Amino acid sequence: MKRSVMRVLVVACLIGLVACGPKKEEDSIFVTNLGSQETFDLLDRLSKNVGLKDMDQVKEAIEIFNSTNKETTYPSFVPLKEVNYDPYAFNNNYLEIHEDFYDMNCRETLYKIFCPYIDVKEEDFSGTYLMFDQEDLEKNPALKDIPKRKYSGLFNEVDSRGWKEEDYEKNLQEALEKKTFKNANPKGHLISVYLEGAEKEALFVGHCGLLMKEGDKYYFFEKLAVNEPFNLLSFKKKEDLFKVLRDRYREEGFHDPILTEDLKIVKN
């Protein structure tokens, strides 16, 4: 009898551990492509609280992109685990109506809205990974006010030739410190994902976005890529976001993505 009672107690404890244990990161993070009035109002509130620049233009860009991609975007928040983006499923049919519209990538979007608060050592463009950015800064009227040498100073690739695998983080941090980066806005933080170049010759900013907080929730605003949607992610712990970004950009045969917050490396 005592053994039977003990078995029941053990089973009950195990069930309790499963039911009340820590949830997977994907269960506690939500995402929207900002297609509803509610999510638009949230973005507007976050923008005003942080003091973001040119958000009227960015919100117009969101509406233009979503206007012909309603079948492949999520207007309201949904659990991230339920989202399965196919980058080839998005269209640019909006250009038939908005012929003069220029889409932006993640770096251009972030710098456009947050540049007043960024101070960084100026540099000329170097390497090849900002080739299209450099062209966009010349052609896109929405980017005409961006200081080009500060932009390249922030986003230029870092030469990693000759680095040992185990020294990547240390060497990258030393290189980033030479940029003398400063963020004058404590309400917003630059999250960057450094990826290894195709020839393993450099580390470059393959993705970035803006981290914000309201109450007990964090939010991450990002442009996934050119001809891909804008995202607003909601979550309780920064570590959840970091895991999502590492998993998203991890590629076999290359060094794991290295994340930074305000150009300080985020430890795994």
Backbone as a ProteinNet text record, in pm:
[ID]
protein_1_A
[PRIMARY]
MKRSVMRVLVVACLIGLVACGPKKEEDSIFVTNLGSQETFDLLDRLSKNVGLKDMDQVKEAIEIFNSTNKETTYPSFVPLKEVNYDPYAFNNNYLEIHEDFYDMNCRETLYKIFCPYIDVKEEDFSGTYLMFDQEDLEKNPALKDIPKRKYSGLFNEVDSRGWKEEDYEKNLQEALEKKTFKNANPKGHLISVYLEGAEKEALFVGHCGLLMKEGDKYYFFEKLAVNEPFNLLSFKKKEDLFKVLRDRYREEGFHDPILTEDLKIVKN
[TERTIARY]
83	0	87.2	190.8	279.6	351.2	391	459.5	367.4	238.1	142.4	124.7	114.5	99.3	222.4	340	464.9	472.6	430	431.5	340.1	221.7	127.4	187.7	255.8	317.3	428	508.6	617	561.5	458.6	396.3	339.3	272.5	213.2	320.1	433.5	543.5	598.7	613.5	665.9	572.5	441.4	343.1	351.6	366.3	376.8	498.6	610.5	732.1	716.5	650.3	629.4	536.3	427.3	325.9	373.9	453.5	491.2	635.8	706.3	847.2	861.4	985.6	1008.9	962	895.8	846.8	959.1	943.3	1038	1030.8	1143.3	1146.7	1038.2	1015.3	918.3	776.1	751.3	618.4	592.8	697.7	681.1	715.8	731	761.6	658.5	611	504.1	551	487.7	530.5	410.1	421.9	321.7	391.5	324.7	374.3	302.2	233.5	179.1	71.7	-23.6	-130.4	-263.9	-268.3	-393.2	-378.2	-491.9	-487.9	-426.1	-455.4	-402.3	-249.4	-192.1	-46.1	18.6	-50.5	0.8	4.5	-102	-106.7	4.6	32.4	140.6	274.8	300.3	424.8	435.8	324.5	323.6	356.7	300.5	326.8	472.7	526	666.2	757.8	724.4	806.5	813.4	699.2	695.9	769.3	757.1	823.8	975.3	1024	1168.4	1220.9	1131.8	1173.1	1232.6	1170	1222.9	1195.6	1281.7	1279.2	1212.2	1140.9	1086.5	993.4	922.9	835.8	715.1	673.3	562.2	599.5	723.7	768.6	778.8	827.1	840.3	702.9	608.6	473.7	406.7	435	383.1	443.6	573	639.5	579.7	545	481.3	348.1	268.4	137	150.1	247.1	265.1	304	400	441	326.2	255.8	147.2	29.4	14.6	-105.1	-119.8	-10.4	-19.6	34.7	58.2	110.7	25.8	-103.2	-191.4	-203.5	-185.8	-199.5	-76.9	32.7	157.4	212.4	134.1	176.8	75.3	114	31.9	-3.5	-127.8	-164.8	-161.4	-191.2	-190.9	-85.7	-63.8	36.4	-5.2	88.1	69	195.1	184.3	305.4	407.5	530.7	634.9	644.4	617.6	628.9	527.7	422.3	320.7	352.6	458.6	493.3	597	571.3	665.8	682.7	775.8	797.4	866.7	814.5	881.5	922.3	1050.8	1092.2	1056	1032.6	997.7	846.9	771.5	625.9	580.4	668	629.9	643.9	554.9	557.4	588.8	623.6	644	542.3	421.9	315.7	277.7	313.2	284.8	353.9	459.2	529.6	444.8	342.1	252.7	173.3	148.3	73	168.2	274.9	371.1	503.3	506.6	620.1	749.2	738.3	856.6	901.1	838.3	869.3	1000.6	1085.2	1208.9	1196	1212.9	1213.8	1348.5	1352.2	1475	1513.2	1641.7	1685	1688.7	1734.6	1731.5	1822.3	1941.7	2037.1	1987.1	1934.9	1884.5	1766.3	1677.5	1560.9	1603	1690.6	1734.6	1803.4	1896.2	1970.8	1878.9	1782.5	1690.4	1614.7	1568.4	1482.4	1560.1	1688	1761.8	1890.3	1917.9	2047.2	2074.7	1974.5	2008.2	2080.7	2066.7	2123.3	2255.4	2299	2418.6	2539	2643.2	2770.5	2874.1	2945.6	3040.8	3151	3268.6	3380.4	3349.1	3369	3337.8	3442.8	3394.2	3482.4	3428.7	3515.9	3471.1	3416.6	3332.7	3284.4	3402.9	3402.1	3508.9	3449.9	3517	3467.3	3351.6	3282	3175.5	3035.8	3024.5	2895.3	2799.1	2846.6	2757.6	2741.4	2773.1	2768.7	2629.8	2526.1	2390.3	2341.1	2385	2350.1	2404	2527.5	2591.4	2512.9	2467	2385.7	2251.9	2190.9	2061	2071	2178.1	2193.9	2203.7	2247.7	2256.8	2123.3	2047	1928.6	1796.6	1787.1	1659.1	1639.4	1538.6	1516.4	1491.9	1435.8	1406.6	1533.7	1647.1	1773.1	1871.2	1824.8	1916.1	1982.1	1918.6	1973.5	2067	2085.9	2172.3	2318.6	2394.8	2538.5	2614.1	2661.9	2714.8	2837.7	2927.6	3049.7	3022.9	2919.1	2879.8	2811.1	2730.7	2662.9	2765.5	2863.6	2965.3	3053.1	3076	3153	3085.5	2953.1	2877.8	2871.1	2847.7	2813.5	2924.5	3036.8	3143.9	3179.5	3213.9	3256.7	3387.7	3414.8	3538	3624.5	3746	3839.2	3874.5	3847.4	3874.5	3977.3	4049.1	4149.8	4258.9	4290.7	4394.7	4347.3	4218.2	4166.7	4149.5	4178.3	4148	4001.4	3941.1	3799.4	3768.3	3854.5	3827.6	3847.7	3905.2	3931.3	3832.9	3733.2	3642.1	3576.8	3517	3445.5	3539.3	3653.9	3749.3	3799.5	3835.3	3887.9	3781.8	3658.5	3550.8	3524	3520.1	3493.4	3601.6	3725.4	3834	3816.4	3772.8	3750.6	3633.9	3528.9	3411.6	3442	3526.1	3561.1	3634	3702.8	3772.7	3675.3	3549.9	3448.8	3403	3438.9	3399	3248.5	3170.2	3024.5	2964.6	2868.8	2792.4	2644.4	2559.9	2415.4	2363.3	2309.6	2264.2	2120.1	2057.8	1916.6	1901.8	1879.3	1867.4	1738.2	1646.2	1518.7	1521.2	1627.1	1639.6	1779.5	1789.3	1920.2	1935.7	2050.9	2083.1	2126.9	2051.7	2087.1	2139.1	2262.1	2324.3	2360.6	2350.5	2388.1	2505.3	2622.4	2741.6	2754.4	2768.5	2779.2	2915.8	2957.8	3086.2	3070.8	3166	3160.7	3173.7	3134.6	3132.7	3269.2	3374.7	3511.4	3580.1	3500.6	3552.7	3658.7	3641.4	3738.6	3695.9	3569.2	3518.2	3396.7	3366.9	3240.2	3162	3035.5	2954.8	2820	2754.6	2623.2	2519.3	2486.3	2387.8	2245.7	2226.2	2092.2	2104.4	2003.4	1997.7	1855.8	1828.8	1698.1	1707.1	1593.6	1590	1514.3	1579	1519.8	1461.2	1333.6	1265.3	1193	1147.6	1075.6	959	847.3	731.1	675.1	673.6	627.1	717.9	657.8	737.9	765	738.5	758.1	867.6	943.4	1039	976.6	1022.4	979.7	1103.7	1100.2	1209.7	1151	1190.2	1140.9	1248.5	1211.1	1308.4	1243.7	1325.7	1288.7	1362.5	1290.1	1356.7	1460.9	1421.9	1513.4	1438.3	1508.6	1441.2	1337.6	1220.3	1105.6	1063.2	1087.6	1032.4	972	884.2	805.3	880.4	816.5	857.9	799.8	878.1	834.7	837	741.6	749.8	732.6	837.2	833.3	810.3	735.9	705.4	750	815.7	868.7	900.9	925.2	949	1097.3	1179.1	1322	1405.6	1509.1	1596.5	1659.8	1685.4	1748.1	1664.3	1531.1	1443.3	1471.1	1484.8	1514.9	1650.6	1749.8	1884.6	1886.7	1812.7	1807.9	1740.1	1632	1561	1653.7	1728.4	1817.1	1932.2	1987	2095.6	2044.5	1929	1873.2	1838.1	1787.4	1745.1	1862.2	1977.2	2088.4	2203.6	2187.7	2292.5	2297.7	2419.4	2436.6	2551.9	2525.5	2626.9	2752.8	2867.7	2994.2	3050.5	2973.6	3018.8	3015.6	3092.4	3091.7	2951.2	2911.5	2779.3	2762.3	2640.9	2617	2662.6	2721.8	2764.7	2672.8	2605.3	2510.4	2574.2	2537.4	2581.6	2462.3	2470	2374.5	2452.8	2422.1	2500.1	2649.5	2678.4	2813.9	2892.9	2823.7	2884.8	2836.7	2929.8	2892.8	2805	2697	2605.2	2656.2	2685.1	2737.2	2628.2	2666.1	2571.4	2518.9
-120.2	0	126.1	123.8	238.9	260.8	146.3	158.9	222.2	182.6	237.1	386.4	427.2	570.1	646.9	588.4	654.3	671.7	566.7	576.2	687.9	699.5	804.8	942.1	955.7	1083.7	1119.5	1018.9	1041.9	1086	1015.5	1050	1191.1	1221.9	1355.1	1463.7	1437	1534.4	1555.2	1443.9	1453.5	1532.8	1508.2	1583.6	1731.6	1759.3	1897.8	1966.2	1895	1952.6	1984.1	1894.8	1916.7	2033.5	2039.1	2141.6	2280.1	2285.8	2414.2	2451.4	2366.3	2393.2	2505.5	2547.3	2659.2	2627	2723.7	2704.9	2730.1	2677.1	2703.8	2851.2	2905.4	3045.8	3080.2	2988.8	3015.8	3024.7	2969.1	2975	3108.2	3184.4	3307.2	3432.1	3416	3529.5	3536	3656.8	3677.8	3777.4	3770.8	3856.3	3904.5	4025.2	4079.9	4155.2	4162.7	4243.3	4377.2	4411.9	4546.6	4579.6	4487.7	4508.7	4544.1	4565.2	4600.7	4736.2	4799.1	4929.6	4917.1	4807.4	4786.7	4781	4704.5	4693.2	4821.6	4891	5019.3	5121.8	5120.8	5212.5	5180.5	5051.4	5011.4	5062.9	5043.1	5091.3	5243	5311.7	5457.3	5499.6	5428.3	5459.7	5434.2	5320.4	5288.5	5392.5	5431.1	5526.9	5660.9	5705.9	5835.4	5827.1	5715.4	5699	5699.4	5633	5624.6	5749.6	5815.9	5934	5900.8	5806.1	5762.5	5866.3	5868.3	5968.3	5911.5	5998.2	5964.5	5843.5	5821.8	5704.4	5714.7	5836	5848.8	5785	5806.8	5745.1	5593.3	5547.7	5403.7	5338.3	5401	5343.9	5340.5	5441	5438.5	5322	5296.9	5184.6	5051.8	5040.8	4918.9	4896.4	5000.9	4989	4953.8	5013.5	4984.9	4838.9	4790.1	4651.1	4555.9	4580.5	4490	4492.4	4601	4617.2	4505.9	4449.1	4340.9	4208.4	4204	4081	4035.7	4060.1	4028.5	3879	3799.4	3654.9	3591.4	3663.1	3604.7	3679.4	3771.8	3845.6	3828.1	3871	3852.3	3989.5	4032.7	4167.9	4189.1	4084.4	4093.3	3999.7	4007.5	3922.3	3775.2	3690.5	3545.9	3484.8	3365.6	3301.4	3278.8	3308.7	3294.9	3152.3	3054.1	2915.2	2880.5	2961	2934.9	3002.8	3081.5	3158.1	3081.7	3072.3	3005.6	3091.5	3186.4	3277.8	3206.4	3231.5	3188.6	3315.4	3350	3476.9	3488	3373.9	3376.4	3392.5	3393.7	3406.1	3551.3	3643.4	3784.5	3844.4	3938	3999.9	4148.2	4208.1	4352.7	4417.7	4361.8	4417	4559	4597.2	4733.8	4837.3	4796.1	4890.2	4931.7	4852.3	4889.5	5014.5	5033.2	5149.9	5260.1	5218.2	5313.4	5298.7	5354.4	5334.9	5394.5	5497.1	5565.6	5511.6	5403.9	5350.3	5272.7	5297.5	5222.7	5142.8	5013.2	4932	4949.7	4919.4	4934.2	4802	4787.5	4668.8	4698.1	4601.1	4615.1	4727.6	4738.5	4840.8	4981.2	4997.7	5128.6	5172	5078	5109.3	5151.8	5073.8	5105	5241.2	5264.5	5390.3	5509.7	5492.6	5602.1	5648.3	5554.3	5591.3	5622.8	5580.9	5593.2	5675	5726.6	5792.4	5913.9	5991.3	6107.3	6071.6	5946.7	5906.5	5830.4	5808.3	5728.2	5817.8	5794.7	5859.7	5750.4	5759.1	5655.6	5718.4	5661.2	5709.7	5697.7	5805.3	5804.6	5726.1	5656.1	5579.5	5586.1	5562.8	5540	5398.2	5374.9	5239.2	5148.8	5027.4	4932.3	4792.9	4708.1	4572.9	4569.7	4457.8	4437.1	4420.8	4400.8	4364.6	4482.5	4603.4	4720.5	4779.9	4702.1	4751.7	4804.6	4726.9	4769.1	4881.3	4881.1	4991.1	5122.2	5118.8	5239.2	5293.5	5202.8	5243.2	5300.9	5237.2	5284.1	5424	5450.9	5582.6	5692.6	5656.6	5754.4	5771.9	5663.1	5664.9	5685.8	5637.8	5640.6	5776.2	5854.5	5986.9	5980.5	5868.9	5856.2	5845	5817.1	5799	5913.1	6018.9	6124.6	6199.9	6202	6278.8	6196.4	6069.8	5985.1	6021.3	6049.9	6078.6	5952	5949.3	5825.9	5772.4	5860	5812.6	5761.2	5809.9	5752.6	5617.4	5610.6	5485.3	5374.7	5404.4	5303.5	5277.7	5380.6	5360.4	5262.6	5264.3	5172.9	5032.2	5021.9	4893	4828	4893.4	4831.8	4693.7	4603.9	4470.3	4477	4372.2	4363	4253.3	4288	4191.4	4084.7	3956.6	3846.6	3748.2	3786.6	3696.6	3667.9	3540.8	3501.1	3479	3504	3483.6	3334.5	3294.9	3159.9	3153.8	3039.2	3021.9	3061.8	3021.1	3046.9	3193.4	3274	3414.7	3510	3458.2	3544.4	3651.2	3609.7	3704.1	3811	3768.1	3862.7	3961.4	3910.7	3997.7	4092.2	4040.6	4126.4	4238.5	4207.1	4310.5	4418.2	4377.6	4475.4	4565.3	4506	4584.6	4681.6	4636.8	4722.1	4838.1	4816.4	4923.9	5037.6	5007.4	5110.6	5202.6	5160.3	5244	5358	5352.5	5451.7	5481.6	5374.8	5387	5436.7	5528.1	5574.3	5582.6	5537.7	5546.5	5643.4	5755.9	5859.7	5840.8	5732.3	5709.7	5581.3	5590.2	5469.6	5391.3	5446.8	5378.9	5287.4	5294.1	5209.2	5152.2	5030.1	4964.6	4891.4	4909.5	4850.9	4705.4	4613.3	4471.4	4435.5	4384.5	4348.5	4200.9	4139.9	3999.8	3996.3	3960.5	3951.5	3810.1	3801.7	3674.1	3662.8	3540.1	3515.4	3524.1	3590.2	3607.9	3477.7	3481.4	3361	3295.9	3377.6	3326.1	3324.6	3343.8	3347.9	3456.3	3563.8	3672.5	3790.6	3789.9	3905.7	3866.2	3950.6	3943.9	4068.5	4052.1	4165.9	4165.5	4281.4	4293.8	4237.4	4109.9	4045.6	4081.8	4129.8	4172.1	4263.4	4349.5	4434.9	4484.6	4534.9	4588.9	4667.2	4719.6	4806.4	4739.4	4732.7	4676.8	4790.5	4773.4	4872.9	4801.1	4876.9	4816.9	4905.6	4840.5	4909.9	4823.7	4875	4795.4	4676.1	4557.9	4436.7	4362.4	4426.8	4361.2	4430	4347.7	4397.7	4388.9	4477.8	4475.2	4490.5	4421	4427.4	4461.2	4577.1	4622.2	4596.2	4528.9	4492	4491.3	4517	4491.4	4363.9	4260.2	4132	4140.6	4196.3	4211.9	4289.2	4324.9	4388.6	4291.6	4344.8	4266.9	4157	4182	4101.6	4196.8	4149	4240.9	4302.9	4403	4458.4	4370.6	4349.4	4269.1	4352.6	4325.3	4371.6	4248.5	4214.4	4098.4	4143.7	4062.9	4091.5	3973.1	4001.3	3893.5	3948.6	3859.2	3899.6	3904.6	3825	3817.3	3841	3922.1	3947.5	3818.5	3725.7	3600.1	3523.3	3539.7	3473.8	3526.8	3657.8	3718.9	3672.6	3672	3634.3	3492.2	3401.7	3263.2	3256.5	3331.6	3333.4	3381.5	3487.4	3542	3446.6	3384.4	3287.9	3170.9	3119.9	3006.2	3045.6	3167.1	3212.4	3223.2	3270.9	3300.4	3200.8	3097.8	2994.7	2917.3	2893.3	2820.9	2722.6	2601.6	2496.2	2533.1	2507.8	2534.8	2672.7	2756.5	2890.7	2911.5	3009.3	3042.9	3083.3	3044.3	3081.6	3233.6	3281.8	3426.5	3485.7	3603.6	3675	3795.7	3803	3910.5	4018.8	4143.5	4255.1	4341.6	4401.9	4503.6	4632.1	4732.7	4856	4826.3	4735.7	4694.6	4627.9	4578.4	4495.6	4352.5	4258	4121.3	4060.9	3997.4	3928.6	3787	3749.2	3616.1	3510.8	3392.8	3283.2	3237
0	0	0	89.2	95.7	-36.5	-101.8	-231.4	-335.3	-335.7	-432.8	-412	-285.1	-255.3	-300.8	-276.5	-316.2	-467.6	-541.8	-688.7	-736.6	-674.2	-712.5	-688	-572.4	-540.1	-638.8	-675.5	-770.7	-905.3	-954.7	-1082.9	-1078	-965.5	-951.5	-955.3	-889.6	-889.2	-1029.2	-1103.2	-1239.6	-1328.5	-1315.1	-1393.7	-1359.9	-1230.5	-1189.3	-1245.7	-1251.1	-1306.5	-1454	-1526.8	-1669.2	-1693.2	-1614.6	-1636	-1592.9	-1486.1	-1429	-1456.4	-1526.8	-1555.7	-1654.1	-1680.5	-1772.2	-1912.7	-1975.2	-2111.1	-2210.6	-2329.3	-2435.6	-2472.2	-2522.5	-2558.1	-2659.6	-2754.7	-2860.7	-2806.6	-2686.2	-2627.2	-2559	-2533.3	-2456.8	-2538.4	-2669.2	-2755.6	-2867.5	-2894.4	-2991.1	-3096.9	-3214.3	-3324.1	-3403.3	-3457.3	-3546.8	-3659.3	-3774.6	-3887	-3895.1	-3785.3	-3768.1	-3872.1	-3884.9	-3981.2	-3919.1	-3787.8	-3720	-3652.6	-3623.2	-3556.7	-3417.6	-3349.5	-3214.9	-3214.2	-3306.6	-3309.8	-3361.3	-3451.6	-3500.1	-3387.1	-3304.4	-3190.5	-3091.1	-3072	-2982.1	-3034.2	-3163.3	-3222.1	-3208.8	-3227.3	-3215.7	-3072.9	-2976.7	-2835.4	-2799.1	-2843.9	-2818.7	-2883.7	-3004.5	-3079.2	-3007	-2957.8	-2888.6	-2755.4	-2686.9	-2558.6	-2574	-2680.2	-2703.4	-2775.5	-2850.7	-2925.8	-3060.6	-3131.3	-3260	-3368	-3467	-3573.9	-3699.2	-3772.3	-3904.7	-3902.3	-3791.6	-3784.1	-3875.9	-3911.7	-4006.5	-4140	-4184.5	-4309.5	-4296.2	-4180.5	-4159	-4152.9	-4084.9	-4076.3	-4213.8	-4294.6	-4432.2	-4509.7	-4489.4	-4556.5	-4512	-4384.7	-4333.7	-4403.7	-4414.5	-4478	-4626	-4693.1	-4835.7	-4856	-4777.5	-4793	-4760.6	-4651.7	-4610.5	-4706.1	-4782.6	-4867	-4970	-5017.4	-5116.1	-5061.8	-4930.4	-4869.5	-4750.8	-4758.9	-4646.3	-4621.1	-4725.1	-4710.1	-4644.7	-4639.9	-4589.2	-4467.9	-4411.9	-4294.3	-4182.3	-4062.7	-3943.2	-3886.1	-3902.4	-3861	-3709.9	-3631.5	-3486.3	-3428.9	-3298.9	-3235.6	-3239.6	-3275.3	-3272.1	-3210.5	-3151.8	-3098.6	-3209.2	-3181	-3282.6	-3335.2	-3249.6	-3291.9	-3400.8	-3416.7	-3518.4	-3651	-3653	-3773.3	-3854.6	-3983.1	-4073.1	-4197.5	-4189.6	-4301.4	-4417.2	-4535.4	-4657.7	-4731.4	-4732.3	-4793.3	-4940.8	-5005.7	-5147.9	-5170.7	-5060.3	-5073.1	-5077.7	-5040.6	-5038.9	-5178.3	-5209.9	-5343.1	-5330.9	-5444	-5448.4	-5541.9	-5542.6	-5627.1	-5587	-5464.1	-5418.8	-5507	-5579.3	-5666.2	-5786.4	-5817.1	-5928	-5892.9	-5763.6	-5717.5	-5670	-5602.3	-5545.2	-5621.7	-5740.4	-5830	-5775	-5692.7	-5641.4	-5505.8	-5459.8	-5327.2	-5328.5	-5228	-5208.3	-5078.3	-5086.1	-4965.1	-4895.2	-4765.5	-4688	-4623.4	-4591.5	-4519.2	-4368.7	-4290	-4144.4	-4095.9	-4153	-4108.7	-4141.9	-4262.7	-4304.4	-4218.2	-4188.7	-4105.8	-3966.1	-3905.3	-3769.7	-3763.8	-3856	-3850.6	-3875.8	-3962.5	-3994.5	-3871	-3789	-3676.2	-3548.2	-3542	-3416.5	-3429.4	-3547.7	-3570.8	-3482.1	-3437.6	-3354.1	-3224.5	-3180.7	-3052	-3065.3	-3188.3	-3211.9	-3239.5	-3164.7	-3193	-3216.1	-3326	-3362.7	-3447.4	-3442.8	-3521.7	-3670.6	-3744.1	-3886.9	-3965.8	-4069.6	-4157.7	-4300.2	-4395.2	-4532.7	-4543	-4642.8	-4666	-4701.4	-4646.5	-4678.5	-4692.7	-4770.6	-4791.5	-4889.4	-4891.8	-4990.5	-4931	-4800.1	-4743.3	-4727.8	-4750.1	-4747.4	-4887.6	-4988.7	-5126.3	-5162.3	-5130	-5165.8	-5074.5	-4949.4	-4858.8	-4913.6	-4958.6	-5011.1	-5130.5	-5213.9	-5329.6	-5284.6	-5184.3	-5133.8	-5073.7	-5002	-4939.5	-5044.4	-5163.3	-5272.1	-5344.3	-5358.1	-5444.2	-5370.6	-5246.1	-5174.6	-5107.2	-5150.5	-5090.6	-4939.7	-4891.8	-4748.7	-4665.4	-4730.3	-4658.5	-4683.8	-4748.1	-4792.8	-4678.2	-4560.8	-4448.3	-4360.1	-4392.8	-4310.9	-4335.6	-4230.5	-4246.7	-4287	-4408.1	-4466.5	-4393.3	-4351.6	-4287.1	-4145.6	-4081.9	-3952.6	-3974	-4078.1	-4110.8	-4136.1	-4219.8	-4249.3	-4127.8	-4045.5	-3923.9	-3829.4	-3828.7	-3742.5	-3800.3	-3931.9	-3991.1	-4073.8	-4093.2	-4171.8	-4117.5	-4209.3	-4169.2	-4092	-4015.1	-3936.8	-3997.1	-4034.7	-4093.8	-3990.9	-4024.1	-3930	-3984.6	-4089.1	-4146.2	-4043.6	-4028.4	-3935	-3792.9	-3767.4	-3632.1	-3603.3	-3481.6	-3436.9	-3392.7	-3415.4	-3383.8	-3239.8	-3148.1	-3006.1	-2966.3	-3057.4	-3026.1	-3092.1	-3161.1	-3237	-3149.4	-3037.9	-2952.9	-2897.5	-2847.6	-2789.6	-2895.2	-3012.5	-3117.3	-3171.8	-3183.7	-3232.9	-3133.5	-3005.1	-2906.1	-2908.8	-2925.5	-2934.8	-3057.3	-3168	-3290	-3272.3	-3205.2	-3185.5	-3091.4	-2994.1	-2901.5	-2972.3	-3081	-3157.4	-3231.1	-3242.4	-3307.6	-3216.9	-3088.7	-2987	-2993.3	-2998.2	-3008.7	-2877.7	-2890	-2774.2	-2810.9	-2719.2	-2735.3	-2629.7	-2674.8	-2582.6	-2537.2	-2578	-2544.2	-2463.3	-2332.1	-2249.3	-2271.6	-2349.9	-2373.9	-2495.8	-2574	-2692.4	-2700.5	-2749.1	-2755.8	-2889.1	-2948.1	-3078.5	-3061.3	-3119.4	-3118.8	-3257.8	-3262.9	-3391	-3391.8	-3509.6	-3528.3	-3625.6	-3575.1	-3659.4	-3715	-3846.4	-3916.3	-3983.1	-4003.5	-4068.2	-4219.8	-4284	-4428.6	-4504.3	-4631	-4714.5	-4724.8	-4726.5	-4735.8	-4599.2	-4494.1	-4356.7	-4340.3	-4418	-4418.2	-4332.8	-4289.2	-4216.3	-4133.7	-4035.7	-3963.4	-4000.4	-4036.7	-4080.7	-4010.6	-4007.4	-3944.2	-4040.2	-4020.5	-4107.1	-4071.8	-3949	-3908.7	-3787.3	-3770.5	-3652.4	-3632.5	-3514	-3480.9	-3352	-3308	-3190	-3076.5	-2961.2	-2839.6	-2756.3	-2714.9	-2631.9	-2519.1	-2419.8	-2308.1	-2267.2	-2233.1	-2178.5	-2066.6	-1945.5	-1832.3	-1809.4	-1802.4	-1781.5	-1911.4	-2026.2	-2155.2	-2235.9	-2306.2	-2403.9	-2543.4	-2631.8	-2771.2	-2860	-2972.5	-3068.5	-3204.5	-3257.3	-3387.4	-3491.2	-3599.9	-3702.3	-3840.3	-3940.2	-4079.6	-4116.9	-4151.2	-4174	-4284.5	-4397.6	-4511.4	-4619.4	-4725.2	-4839	-4894.9	-4922.7	-4971	-4872.4	-4744.7	-4636.5	-4534.9	-4448.7	-4365.5	-4248.7	-4190.2	-4062.3	-3952.2	-3846.7	-3732.6	-3606.3	-3517.1	-3379.6	-3292.3	-3216.3	-3128.2	-2985	-2909.2	-2769.8	-2684.7	-2571.5	-2487.8	-2349.5	-2253.7	-2115.1	-2079.8	-2146.8	-2114.2	-2239.6	-2225.3	-2340.4	-2391.9	-2299.8	-2339.3	-2440.9	-2433.2	-2530.8	-2671	-2682.2	-2812.3	-2862.9	-2775	-2817.4	-2873.6	-2810.2	-2859.4	-2996.1	-3011.9	-3139.8	-3251.3	-3226.5	-3329.6	-3360.1	-3257	-3282.1	-3365.8	-3330.7	-3404.7	-3548	-3565.3	-3698.3	-3794.9	-3745.2	-3834	-3824.5	-3744.7	-3736.9	-3867.8	-3917.3	-4043.4	-4029.2	-4071.6	-4058.8	-4137.4	-4077	-4142.8	-4115.3	-4044.1	-4011.6	-3860.4	-3815.6	-3673.7	-3631.7	-3510.9	-3460.9	-3464.4	-3488.7	-3485.4	-3352.9	-3359.7	-3239.5	-3222.5	-3109.2	-3083.6	-2998.8	-3028.2	-2944.8	-2907.1	-2789.6	-2746.4	-2727	-2807.2	-2808.6	-2825.8	-2915.6	-2956	-2844.4	-2741.7	-2638.5	-2660.7	-2670.2	-2701.7	-2592.2	-2635.2	-2545	-2526.7	-2403.8	-2375.9	-2393	-2441	-2459	-2323.3
[MASK]
++++++++++++++++++++++++++++++++++++++++++++++++++++++++++++++++++++++++++++++++++++++++++++++++++++++++++++++++++++++++++++++++++++++++++++++++++++++++++++++++++++++++++++++++++++++++++++++++++++++++++++++++++++++++++++++++++++++++++++++++++++++++++++++++++++++++++++

